[in-house]
Amino acid sequence: MKALLLWPLMPNSFWSYQETLDLAGLRSTNPPLGLITVAALLPSDWEIRFVDRNVRLETASDWEWCDLVIISAMIIQKKDFQELIAKGLQLGKKVAVGGPYPTSYPEVAQKAGADYLILDEGELTIPLFLAALERGEPSGVFRASEKPDVTMTPIARYDLLDLDAYLAITVQFSRGCPFQCEFCDIINLYGRKPRTKTPEQMLAELETLYQLGWRRYIFVVDDNFIGNKRNAKVFLRQLIPWMEEHQYPFKLITEASLNLAEDSELIELMVKAGFMLVFMGIETPDTDSLMGINKVQNTRQSLIESCHKITRMGLQIMSGFIIGFDNEKPGAGQRIKDFIMEASIPQGQFSLLQALQNTALWNRLQQEGRLVDGMGTFHQGAMMNFEPTRPVEEITEEYIDAFWEIYDPVNYLKRTFNHFMIMGGWRGKSNRKLDWQQWQLFRSLLWRQGIVRPTRFRFWWQLAVIAWVKPRLLEEYLATLGIGEHFFAYRYEVREQLLKQLADLKQQKARMTEAGPLNPPIAA
């Protein structure tokens, strides 16, 4: 069997870092871990070609060569995902699909005509798919009634990747999260009981990447790295000597819940193991909203104090924020912006609330008849897909203003400087050397932020202070400023897209008012 594995195009979003990648001469933020793990689960006698369309496009000869096309996707990739299914069918190829998007919205893939839907987690459903192929079945939907033991997960096919194209490579220690946030679909996809790999598995994966020559960022893409604190500590205690022996070849990033601040030992272990940045879902500084979405773990301690403690101990924070929760008071956008500035969080992923299918939020809104679009586009330039409890125009305007101010270049430089001045902790001695992509990015920073932008005076004195007071953090500091270049450009795109949608919405409501009373909208 000749299989062509495709990863669809990723539209510009908070996570794409497109402007920064362009400056550094890179093509994509990170590769699809799920799809290259699927490649490792396929029979060893299969011929495989892997194409990340964000790095390069497949060729006509790739399509002609293959017997089977396997496509994985997230919701944000839905446009290219559906177009790839259509192209495969047009060319007479069998098309199999999987990943988070088809698993959450199987009806979309079925409507598009995909032959095989390999849903849920591949460790259990890939064997079902292969058995169906052996029986000669022309189509099928393959689901799992349980969650797989991830200690049986093979090492992903990192050898299929063009490593020079990526900012970060992805690995995974655990799946699942113990919390029940109303808007989150993680527990639907991966369950509430975190399942972890063994330390030996993880070290083998890291050794594979080390032998392949990788020396940049590694994103540990867990749903919540500290979902199982005990196992996380066991892994970290074995990771630390491995990193020391290899002279800290990687910079580690992960995702964790804010209750990390309650465990100083865990933070210390993460820092000693080489973790330098953690993404945390803060969502909102409004306690009533946090309680309303069942995010009680964020209400036990001061959010500001928790953030500062984690930073003081050596972890840079990137955080998620959302506007549009039920019964939210006016001014939420300004409160989020003020919180981000006070907490000195450089990267605040700020989004309008979207209802994901089959989440507790989706089910409640469906029962209340408030869904207006069964599936949004789920990026920062998309309006809400349900009727909120206050005017959507008000929420959207607050969001536009706040997003614009948060990523004003001067504000971003202020936060980044304050964040790194707070940051303490320890950094292991590394044998990494700056590669040409980093040099290219840093040269661009000197020109853009040090000469062209109104940030020029702030840029140089902040740089001098960091170099003098925090020299061991200088590389990380410059890298964070480099990430800012993406947001400085992206805020224009977000504002333009949302202002257009707002104008269209206001025109639609004006026409409805002129036409007289209408029947209430039907829920999606």
Stockholm file with secondary structure:
# STOCKHOLM 1.0

chainA/1-524         MKALLLWPLMPNSFWSYQETLDLAGLRSTNPPLGLITVAALLPSDWEIRFVDRNVRLETASDWEWCDLVIISAMIIQKKDFQELIAKGLQLGKKVAVGGPYPTSYPEVAQKAGADYLILDEGELTIPLFLAALERGEPSGVFRASEKPDVTMTPIARYDLLDLDAYLAITVQFSRGCPFQCEFCDIINLYGRKPRTKTPEQMLAELETLYQLGWRRYIFVVDDNFIGNKRNAKVFLRQLIPWMEEHQYPFKLITEASLNLAEDSELIELMVKAGFMLVFMGIETPDTDSLMGINKVQNTRQSLIESCHKITRMGLQIMSGFIIGFDNEKPGAGQRIKDFIMEASIPQGQFSLLQALQNTALWNRLQQEGRLVDGMGTFHQGAMMNFEPTRPVEEITEEYIDAFWEIYDPVNYLKRTFNHFMIMGGWRGKSNRKLDWQQWQLFRSLLWRQGIVRPTRFRFWWQLAVIAWVKPRLLEEYLATLGIGEHFFAYRYEVREQLLKQLADLKQQKARMTEAGPLNPPIAA
#=GR chainA/1-524 SS CEEEEEECCCCSCTTTCHHHHHHHTCCBSCCCHHHHHHHHHSCTTSEEEEEETTTCCCCHHHHHHCSEEEEECCGGGHHHHHHHHHHHHHTTCEEEEESHHHHHCHHHHHHHTCSEEECSCHHHHHHHHHHHHHTTCSCEEECCSSCCCGGGCCCCCGGGSCGGGBSEEEECSEECCSCCCTTCCHHHHHCSSCEECCHHHHHHHHHHHHHTTCCSEEEECCSCTTTTHHHHHHHHHHHHHHHHHTTCCCEEEEECCGGGGGCHHHHHHHHHTTEEEEEEEEECSCHHHHHHTTCGGGSSSCHHHHHHHHHHTTCEEEEEEEECCTTCCTTHHHHHHHHHHHHTCSEEEEEECCCCTTSHHHHHHHHTTCBSSSSCCCSTTCCCSBCCSSCHHHHHHHHHHHHHHHTCHHHHHHHHHHHHHHCCSCCCCCCCCCCHHHHHHHHHHHHIIIIISTTHHHHHHHHHHHHHHCGGGHHHHHHHHHHHHHHHHHHHHHHHHHHHHHHHHHHHHHHHHHHCCCCCCCCC
#=GC SS_cons         CEEEEEECCCCSCTTTCHHHHHHHTCCBSCCCHHHHHHHHHSCTTSEEEEEETTTCCCCHHHHHHCSEEEEECCGGGHHHHHHHHHHHHHTTCEEEEESHHHHHCHHHHHHHTCSEEECSCHHHHHHHHHHHHHTTCSCEEECCSSCCCGGGCCCCCGGGSCGGGBSEEEECSEECCSCCCTTCCHHHHHCSSCEECCHHHHHHHHHHHHHTTCCSEEEECCSCTTTTHHHHHHHHHHHHHHHHHTTCCCEEEEECCGGGGGCHHHHHHHHHTTEEEEEEEEECSCHHHHHHTTCGGGSSSCHHHHHHHHHHTTCEEEEEEEECCTTCCTTHHHHHHHHHHHHTCSEEEEEECCCCTTSHHHHHHHHTTCBSSSSCCCSTTCCCSBCCSSCHHHHHHHHHHHHHHHTCHHHHHHHHHHHHHHCCSCCCCCCCCCCHHHHHHHHHHHHIIIIISTTHHHHHHHHHHHHHHCGGGHHHHHHHHHHHHHHHHHHHHHHHHHHHHHHHHHHHHHHHHHHCCCCCCCCC
//
